[in-house]
Structure formats: C-alpha cells, structure tokens
Amino acid sequence: MRRFWPVGFALMLNFAGASHAADPRCASRMDHFQLKGGVIGDEKTAAAVALAYLVPIYGEAAMRREIPLRGKLSDGIWTVSGTLPHGSIGGAAQILICQRNGAVLSIIHYK
C-alpha cells in the first residue's frame, strides 16, 4: 500500500495544477450563435458580470470598497478580483467566469 503513495500524490498534484482549462462547464455554447471572443470578451465585461453576482451576495457597500475589479484571462477563464486600498487589512472577492458562455465556476471572498 505504501508504494502507491507517490502515484496518488502525483495524481493529486496533477488535478490541483490543471486549473480550469478543461472545465466541462465552459465547453457549452451560450446559443447557436457564438461570438468569436465568447460572451465575456474583455476585462470590462468580466468586471460588470462579476459585480452583478457579487453585489447581491456581499452587498453594494462592501463591493464599492473593492472597486476597481481587475480581471485576468487564462485558459478561457476570467478571474476577476476586487482590490483593496494600499495598507488595508483583509481580503477581497474573487469570481471565476467562463469566457465562452459566461458560466460562473466559483465565488469566494478572502479574509
């Protein structure tokens, strides 16, 4: 049993490091017509969609403190994060959104 530990550990690292590139939730299209850059084609759109989800969850006042929202596209997944003023203590909201169809993969608020 002990000799299988490295194999299991390697598989775990592989899955953890795979990010969301092959996430099946991003494979489906929004409609029959598909925009070339997906429905979330740029950082401004990603931030607007993120706010639409984050404000009802965390409140308008809390999200206003985290503006501007910054988005980064990687492997078809937008990672949109709130920003805090320099020297602030605490965390910010983060949401993962599929570029292709706008599906939300994850919402979290760090402390």
C-alpha positions, 0 to 999 in steps of 0.5 A: 500500500505504501508504494502507491503513495507517490502515484496518488500524490502525483495524481493529486498534484496533477488535478490541483495544477490543471486549473480550469482549462478543461472545465466541462462547464465552459465547453457549452455554447451560450446559443447557436450563435457564438461570438468569436471572443465568447460572451465575456470578451474583455476585462470590462465585461468580466468586471460588470458580470462579476459585480452583478453576482457579487453585489447581491451576495456581499452587498453594494457597500462592501463591493464599492470598497473593492472597486476597481475589479481587475480581471485576468484571462487564462485558459478561457477563464476570467478571474476577476478580483476586487482590490483593496486600498494600499495598507488595508487589512483583509481580503477581497472577492474573487469570481471565476467566469467562463469566457465562452458562455459566461458560466460562473465556476466559483465565488469566494471572498478572502479574509 
